[in-house]
Amino acid sequence: MRRHRITGLLGAIVLAAGTLAAAGPAHGLTPAGQPAGPASAHGLAPADPPPAEFGTDWHDPLTASPPVTRPATRSCEVTLAEAQFRDFTPYRGSYAPPAACGTGPWAKVVLRLDGKVKGRQYDRLGHLSLGGVEILRTSTPQPSPDGITWSVEKDVTRYRDTLARPQPVEMLIGNVVNDTYTGVIDVKVTLTFYAAEAGAAAPDTPDRVLPLTSPSVTTPRNTERLLAEVYATGSGGGCEEYWYMTTPDAAPYSCKAADGPHREVRVSVDGQLAGIAAPFPTVWTGGWSNPFLWYVTPGPRAFDVQPIRYDLTPYAALLNDGRPHRIEVSVAGVPAGQSGWSTPTNLLLWQDEARQVVTGALTRHEQSAPEGHSRWTPAAPGGQHRLDTGGSHRLTVAGHVNTSHGRVATTVTRTVRGTSVHRWTEGENLDALDATWTDEESVTHGPVTTRTARTYTMAGETTLGAGDRLRTVLSLGDRADTVTLRGGRPVDTSRLDDRYTGDATYTANVPRDQRHAVATTSARYRLYGSQAPGGCYDRAVDTVQGTVVVDRRRC
């Protein structure tokens, strides 16, 4: 049997075991979020047509996502890390708040990573932490022989509690450099602090940020609001990197999972299920056996591994007894004893400064029976195997806290669903998936209700044809609709629609200069409502053979 088309031909991200970490909100990959445009493609003039096939150089990576907005206030910059990653040795340093901008609260804090790499290298996954708190998790693009540069920006204002004090710094992008894989990953990370001044007030941020370094946690006794953020990634080059294509043991496929591909990221408190979520199906820049899809335009979230957020406020009173409690994260559906998932977690806490102890109660806990099933239909002679998978789960948790400003009740309801159809031939020369995952959440906190409907989609097919020509056609979607209601009336809305499509072909199993690769890609990021700069953001980036041919803004 041929090696699995997705995992076998080119490999994927290599992880540093036990040291991977976090990231956050949307970012732009071009300086200050400006469109790079075809003119910056290593000397290509805007009028130059794209080459007939990939050469030894291409446009630097960029996304269509918006830049981090910055207030027009006094600012200070601090270098957080500067390192060259050749192996699995982490960078370690120290951080201190900028003297000229104080210890906060700040109007905004923006993290920026600038990277460069050349030669030959796989995509790699990395992390950056302060005092054990993960503040960035990111992956890297694959380089050209002539070299590329890229940048990532992230709003890290919510980590004010951590940023307000000196902290040890740890960063790692696990890498392997040898005679074949020559790319040394060179990065510099800075933090820019923007002072809270007239016209730019400091936002509401957690009073405490605690890294979940062990299941045992003791929270401050006056906690009135509690969130968890989990940077869940299936990765490492094994089958859990492509969890959505695993099959039950009976099916003749190279990536196995006894219960099929349905996955769910769960949080429990003292052994009781407290939160559920659908994992995002991240495709890294070596994904689907075809790096030509990703050289310039990565898939959604590939450079910005966003956390899953859970509102655990119904459990705040239970946790406020001054005793240690167990908060644990797990991924349902992973075969027992199988590695491949990393779930670094931070707890974000808001405290009632007018109370030494906040009391209350957990008042409701209801869940449906979790469902996950797969049905394998064997291939007829010369035909295709088929695996139909579905899964769903619903959880409602409610509680209240007695604060200095009155009793506040919180109810959290979350429903996750997933459906997929996986088709493949004997030998896996054809391998295809059509999948949709939904994650619907409603949080009522006092008089305010926030409803978020998330939808993730993946539809693609990889084929290996005559002359070992490998072709991948793939589309990805990341969509979310959010509405906030007060007294039942909408007071805020936002809509996200981040889409990617690509079609790439190359000759497999030959040296790089004999691949004769061609590819077209299209990325479009649309954001409307309160979360968008000016209420509307719409940018499209198209490439042909690594040349940017469209970079258009519509808002």
Residue pairs with C-beta under 8 A, 6 or more apart in sequence:
1 254
1 426
1 427
1 428
2 8
2 427
2 428
2 429
2 464
3 9
3 254
4 253
4 254
4 255
4 428
4 431
5 289
5 428
5 429
5 431
5 462
5 464
5 470
6 242
6 245
6 255
6 287
6 288
6 289
6 431
6 462
7 237
7 238
7 239
7 241
7 242
7 254
7 255
7 289
8 254
8 289
9 289
9 470
9 508
9 509
10 122
10 286
10 289
10 290
10 291
11 122
11 237
11 286
12 122
12 123
12 235
12 237
12 241
12 284
12 286
12 287
13 122
13 123
13 124
13 125
13 139
13 235
13 236
13 237
13 241
13 284
13 286
14 122
14 124
14 125
14 174
14 175
14 176
14 236
14 237
15 125
15 174
15 235
15 236
15 237
15 342
16 88
16 90
16 126
16 127
16 172
16 174
19 90
19 127
19 170
19 172
19 174
20 125
20 126
20 127
20 137
20 172
20 231
20 233
20 235
20 342
20 344
21 127
21 128
21 129
21 134
21 135
21 136
21 137
21 231
21 344
22 127
22 128
22 129
22 133
22 134
22 135
22 136
22 137
22 229
22 231
22 305
22 307
22 344
22 346
23 134
23 135
23 136
23 137
23 138
23 154
23 231
23 304
23 305
23 306
23 307
24 135
24 136
24 154
24 155
24 156
24 158
24 304
24 306
24 307
25 68
25 154
25 155
25 304
25 306
26 65
26 66
26 68
26 304
26 527
27 63
27 65
27 67
27 68
27 152
27 153
27 154
27 155
27 303
27 304
28 62
28 63
28 65
28 66
28 67
28 68
28 153
29 61
29 62
29 63
29 65
29 150
29 151
29 152
29 153
29 303
30 36
30 62
30 67
30 151
31 151
32 67
33 66
33 67
33 68
33 153
34 67
35 62
35 539
35 541
35 551
35 553
36 59
36 60
36 62
36 548
36 551
37 46
37 548
37 551
38 44
38 45
38 46
38 48
38 59
38 547
38 548
38 549
38 551
39 45
39 46
40 59
40 60
41 58
41 59
41 60
41 546
41 547
41 548
42 57
42 58
42 59
42 60
42 146
44 59
44 547
48 547
50 543
50 544
50 545
50 546
50 547
50 549
51 545
51 546
51 547
52 518
52 545
53 516
53 517
53 518
53 545
54 292
54 295
54 506
54 515
54 517
54 518
54 519
54 545
54 546
55 545
55 546
56 144
56 145
56 146
56 513
57 144
57 145
57 146
57 147
57 546
58 144
58 148
58 295
58 296
58 545
58 546
58 547
59 296
59 543
59 546
59 547
59 548
60 148
60 149
60 150
60 296
61 141
61 148
61 150
61 295
61 296
61 297
61 298
61 303
62 150
62 296
62 297
62 541
62 548
63 297
63 298
63 303
63 523
63 525
63 541
64 297
64 498
64 523
64 524
64 525
64 539
64 540
64 541
65 304
65 498
65 525
65 539
66 525
66 527
66 532
66 533
66 537
66 539
67 153
68 108
68 110
68 153
68 154
68 155
69 108
69 533
70 108
70 110
70 192
70 194
71 107
71 108
71 194
71 197
71 199
71 200
72 199
72 200
73 107
73 194
73 195
73 196
73 197
73 199
73 200
74 100
74 101
74 194
74 195
74 197
75 101
75 192
75 193
75 194
75 195
76 98
76 100
76 101
76 192
76 193
76 195
77 98
77 190
77 191
77 192
77 193
78 95
78 96
78 97
78 98
78 190
78 191
78 192
78 193
79 188
79 189
79 190
80 93
80 95
80 111
80 128
80 130
80 169
80 171
80 189
80 190
80 191
81 91
81 93
81 128
81 169
81 171
81 187
81 188
81 189
82 91
82 187
82 188
82 189
83 91
83 171
83 186
83 187
84 184
84 185
84 186
84 187
85 91
85 124
85 126
85 172
85 173
85 174
85 175
85 184
85 185
85 186
85 187
86 175
86 177
86 184
87 174
87 175
87 176
87 177
88 172
88 174
88 175
89 172
90 170
90 171
90 172
91 169
91 170
91 171
91 172
92 168
92 169
92 170
93 168
93 169
94 166
94 167
94 168
94 169
95 130
95 166
95 167
95 168
95 169
96 166
97 103
97 104
97 163
97 164
97 165
97 166
97 193
98 193
101 193
101 194
101 195
102 195
103 164
103 165
104 160
104 163
104 164
104 193
104 196
104 202
105 160
105 196
105 202
105 205
106 157
106 160
106 163
106 193
106 194
106 195
106 196
106 202
107 157
107 194
107 195
107 196
107 197
107 200
107 201
107 202
107 203
108 155
108 157
108 193
108 194
108 200
108 203
109 155
109 156
109 157
109 159
109 160
109 163
109 191
109 192
109 193
109 194
110 153
110 154
110 155
110 156
110 191
110 192
110 194
111 135
111 136
111 153
111 154
111 155
111 156
111 189
111 190
111 191
112 151
112 152
112 153
112 154
112 189
112 190
112 191
112 192
113 136
113 138
113 151
113 152
113 153
113 187
113 188
113 189
114 149
114 150
114 151
114 187
114 188
114 189
114 190
115 140
115 149
115 150
115 151
115 152
115 185
115 186
115 187
115 188
116 147
116 148
116 149
116 150
116 186
116 187
117 140
117 141
117 143
117 147
117 148
117 183
117 184
117 185
117 186
118 143
118 144
118 145
118 146
118 147
118 148
118 182
118 183
119 143
119 145
119 147
119 181
119 182
119 183
119 184
120 143
120 145
120 180
120 181
120 182
120 183
120 512
121 140
121 142
121 143
121 175
121 177
121 181
121 182
121 183
121 185
122 142
122 176
122 181
122 286
123 139
123 140
123 141
123 142
123 284
123 285
123 286
123 291
123 294
124 139
124 140
124 173
124 174
124 175
124 185
125 137
125 138
125 139
125 140
125 173
125 174
125 233
125 235
125 284
126 137
126 138
126 139
126 140
126 171
126 172
126 173
126 174
127 134
127 136
127 137
127 138
127 170
127 171
127 172
127 344
128 134
128 135
128 136
128 137
128 169
128 170
128 171
128 189
129 135
129 169
129 170
129 171
129 211
130 159
130 162
130 163
130 167
130 168
130 169
131 162
131 165
131 167
131 168
131 211
132 211
132 213
133 159
133 162
133 209
133 210
133 211
133 346
134 211
134 231
134 344
134 346
135 154
135 156
135 159
135 162
136 152
136 154
136 156
136 189
137 231
137 233
137 305
137 344
138 152
138 303
138 304
138 305
139 284
139 285
139 298
139 302
139 303
139 305
140 173
140 185
140 285
141 148
141 150
141 285
141 294
141 295
141 298
141 303
142 285
142 286
142 291
142 294
142 295
143 183
144 295
144 546
145 512
150 303
152 303
152 304
154 304
156 163
156 191
157 203
157 205
158 205
158 206
158 209
158 348
159 205
159 209
160 205
160 206
161 205
161 206
161 207
161 208
161 209
162 209
163 191
163 193
171 187
171 189
173 185
173 187
175 183
175 184
175 185
177 183
177 184
194 200
196 202
204 350
206 227
206 348
206 349
206 350
207 349
207 350
207 351
208 220
208 347
208 348
208 349
208 351
209 346
209 347
209 348
209 349
210 217
210 219
210 346
210 347
210 349
211 344
211 345
211 346
211 347
212 228
212 327
212 329
212 344
212 345
212 346
212 347
215 326
215 327
215 328
216 324
216 325
216 326
217 319
217 324
217 325
217 326
217 327
217 347
218 322
218 323
218 324
218 325
219 226
219 316
219 319
219 320
219 325
219 347
219 349
220 320
220 349
220 351
221 320
221 321
221 322
221 356
221 357
221 358
222 320
222 351
222 352
222 353
222 355
222 356
222 357
222 358
223 316
223 319
223 320
223 349
223 350
223 351
223 352
223 358
224 313
224 316
224 350
224 351
224 352
224 358
224 401
224 403
224 408
225 313
225 316
225 349
225 350
225 445
226 311
226 312
226 313
226 315
226 316
226 319
226 347
226 348
226 349
226 350
227 309
227 310
227 311
227 312
227 313
227 347
227 348
228 267
228 275
228 309
228 310
228 312
228 327
228 329
228 345
228 346
228 347
228 348
229 307
229 308
229 309
229 310
229 345
229 346
229 348
230 265
230 267
230 277
230 307
230 308
230 309
230 310
230 329
230 343
230 344
230 345
231 305
231 306
231 307
231 308
231 342
231 343
231 344
231 345
232 265
232 277
232 279
232 280
232 307
232 308
232 329
232 331
232 341
232 342
232 343
233 282
233 305
233 341
233 342
234 240
234 241
234 242
234 243
234 263
234 279
234 282
234 331
234 340
234 341
235 241
235 282
235 284
235 340
235 341
235 342
236 339
236 340
238 339
238 340
239 246
239 255
239 256
239 257
239 338
239 340
240 246
240 334
240 338
240 339
240 340
240 341
241 284
241 340
242 255
242 287
243 257
243 261
243 263
243 279
243 281
243 333
243 334
243 340
244 261
244 263
244 281
244 420
244 433
244 435
244 458
245 253
245 255
245 261
245 422
245 431
245 433
246 253
246 255
246 256
246 257
246 260
246 261
247 253
247 255
247 256
247 257
247 260
247 261
247 374
247 376
247 387
247 422
248 256
248 257
248 258
248 259
248 260
248 374
248 376
248 387
249 256
249 258
250 376
251 376
251 385
251 387
252 385
252 426
253 385
253 387
253 424
253 428
254 428
256 335
257 333
257 334
257 335
257 338
258 335
259 333
259 335
259 372
259 374
260 333
260 372
260 373
260 374
260 387
260 389
261 333
261 374
261 387
261 389
261 420
261 422
262 332
262 333
262 372
262 373
262 374
262 389
262 390
262 391
262 418
263 278
263 279
263 331
263 332
263 333
263 334
263 418
264 276
264 277
264 278
264 279
264 331
264 332
264 333
264 370
264 372
264 391
264 393
264 416
265 276
265 277
265 278
265 279
265 308
265 329
265 330
265 331
265 332
265 343
266 273
266 275
266 276
266 277
266 329
266 330
266 331
266 332
267 273
267 274
267 275
267 276
267 310
267 312
267 327
267 328
267 329
268 274
268 326
268 327
268 328
268 330
269 312
269 315
269 318
269 319
269 325
269 326
269 327
270 318
270 325
270 326
271 326
272 365
273 367
273 395
274 310
274 312
274 314
274 315
274 327
274 397
275 310
275 311
275 312
275 395
275 397
275 412
275 414
276 393
276 395
276 414
276 416
277 308
277 310
277 414
277 416
277 439
278 416
278 417
278 418
278 437
278 438
278 439
278 454
278 456
279 308
279 331
280 301
280 306
280 308
280 456
280 478
281 435
281 437
281 456
281 458
281 476
282 299
282 300
282 301
282 302
282 305
283 294
283 299
283 302
283 458
283 474
283 476
284 294
284 299
284 302
285 291
285 294
285 295
285 298
285 299
285 302
286 294
287 293
287 294
287 299
288 460
288 462
288 472
288 474
289 462
289 470
289 472
289 508
290 462
290 470
290 472
290 504
290 506
292 504
292 505
292 506
292 517
292 518
292 519
292 546
293 472
293 474
293 502
293 504
293 519
293 521
294 302
294 502
294 521
295 519
295 546
296 521
296 541
296 543
296 546
296 548
297 500
297 502
297 521
297 522
297 523
297 541
297 543
299 476
299 500
300 476
300 477
300 478
300 498
300 499
300 500
301 478
307 346
311 410
311 412
311 443
311 445
312 327
313 399
313 401
313 410
313 412
313 445
314 362
314 363
314 364
314 397
314 398
314 399
314 410
314 411
314 412
315 362
315 397
315 399
316 358
316 360
316 399
316 401
317 358
317 359
317 360
317 361
317 362
317 399
317 400
317 401
317 402
318 325
318 361
318 362
318 399
319 325
320 357
320 358
320 359
320 360
327 345
327 347
329 343
329 345
330 343
331 341
331 343
332 370
332 372
333 372
333 391
334 340
334 341
352 358
352 403
352 404
352 405
354 404
354 405
355 403
355 404
358 401
358 402
358 403
359 401
359 402
360 399
360 400
360 401
360 402
360 407
361 399
361 400
362 397
362 398
362 399
363 398
363 399
363 400
363 409
364 396
364 397
364 398
364 399
364 411
365 396
365 397
365 398
366 395
366 396
367 393
367 394
367 395
367 396
368 392
368 393
368 394
368 395
370 391
370 392
370 393
371 390
371 391
371 392
371 393
372 389
372 390
372 391
373 389
373 390
373 391
374 387
374 388
374 389
375 387
375 388
375 389
376 385
376 386
376 387
377 385
377 386
377 387
377 388
378 385
379 385
379 386
379 425
379 426
383 425
384 423
384 424
384 425
384 430
385 423
385 424
385 425
385 426
386 421
386 422
386 423
387 420
387 421
387 422
387 423
388 420
388 421
389 418
389 419
389 420
389 421
389 422
390 417
390 418
390 419
390 420
391 416
391 417
391 418
392 415
392 416
392 417
392 418
393 415
393 416
394 413
394 414
394 415
394 416
395 412
395 413
395 414
395 415
396 411
396 412
396 413
397 411
397 412
398 409
398 410
398 411
398 412
399 409
399 410
400 407
400 408
400 409
400 410
401 407
401 408
401 410
408 445
408 446
409 444
409 446
410 443
410 444
410 445
410 446
411 442
411 443
411 444
412 441
412 442
412 443
412 444
413 441
413 442
414 439
414 440
414 441
414 442
415 438
415 439
415 440
415 441
416 437
416 438
416 439
416 440
417 437
417 438
418 435
418 436
418 437
418 438
419 435
419 436
420 433
420 434
420 435
420 436
421 433
421 434
421 435
422 432
422 433
423 430
423 431
423 432
423 433
424 430
424 431
424 432
425 431
429 463
429 464
429 465
430 461
430 462
430 463
430 464
431 461
431 462
431 463
432 460
432 461
432 462
433 458
433 459
433 460
433 461
434 458
434 459
435 457
435 458
435 459
436 455
436 456
436 457
437 455
437 456
437 457
438 453
438 454
438 455
438 456
439 453
439 454
439 456
440 451
440 452
440 453
440 454
441 451
441 452
441 454
442 449
442 450
442 451
442 452
443 449
443 450
443 451
447 486
447 487
448 484
448 485
448 486
449 484
449 485
449 486
450 482
450 483
450 484
450 485
451 482
451 483
451 484
451 485
452 480
452 481
452 482
453 480
453 481
453 482
454 479
454 480
455 477
455 479
455 480
456 477
456 478
456 479
457 475
457 476
457 477
457 479
458 474
458 475
458 476
458 477
459 474
459 475
460 472
460 473
460 474
460 475
461 472
461 473
461 474
462 470
462 471
462 472
463 470
463 471
464 470
464 508
465 471
467 507
468 507
468 508
468 509
468 510
469 505
469 506
469 507
469 508
470 505
470 506
470 507
470 508
471 503
471 504
471 505
472 502
472 503
472 504
472 505
473 502
473 503
474 500
474 501
474 502
474 503
475 499
475 500
475 501
475 502
476 499
476 500
476 501
477 497
477 498
477 499
477 500
478 496
478 497
478 498
478 499
479 496
479 497
479 498
480 494
480 495
480 496
481 493
481 494
481 495
481 496
482 492
482 493
482 494
482 495
482 529
482 531
483 490
483 492
483 493
484 490
484 491
484 492
484 493
485 491
492 529
492 530
493 529
493 530
494 527
494 528
494 529
494 530
494 531
494 532
495 526
495 527
495 528
495 529
496 526
496 527
496 531
497 524
497 525
497 526
497 527
498 524
498 525
498 526
499 523
499 524
499 525
500 521
500 522
500 523
501 521
501 522
502 519
502 520
502 521
502 522
503 519
503 520
503 521
504 517
504 518
504 519
504 520
504 521
505 517
505 518
505 519
506 515
506 516
506 517
506 518
507 514
507 515
507 516
507 517
508 515
517 545
518 545
519 543
519 544
519 545
519 546
520 542
520 543
520 544
521 542
521 543
522 540
522 541
522 542
522 543
522 550
523 540
523 541
523 542
524 538
524 539
524 540
524 541
525 537
525 538
525 539
526 537
526 538
527 536
527 537
527 538
528 535
528 536
528 537
529 535
532 555
534 555
536 555
537 555
538 553
538 554
538 555
539 551
539 552
539 553
539 554
540 550
540 551
540 552
540 554
541 548
541 550
541 551
542 548
542 549
542 550
542 551
543 549
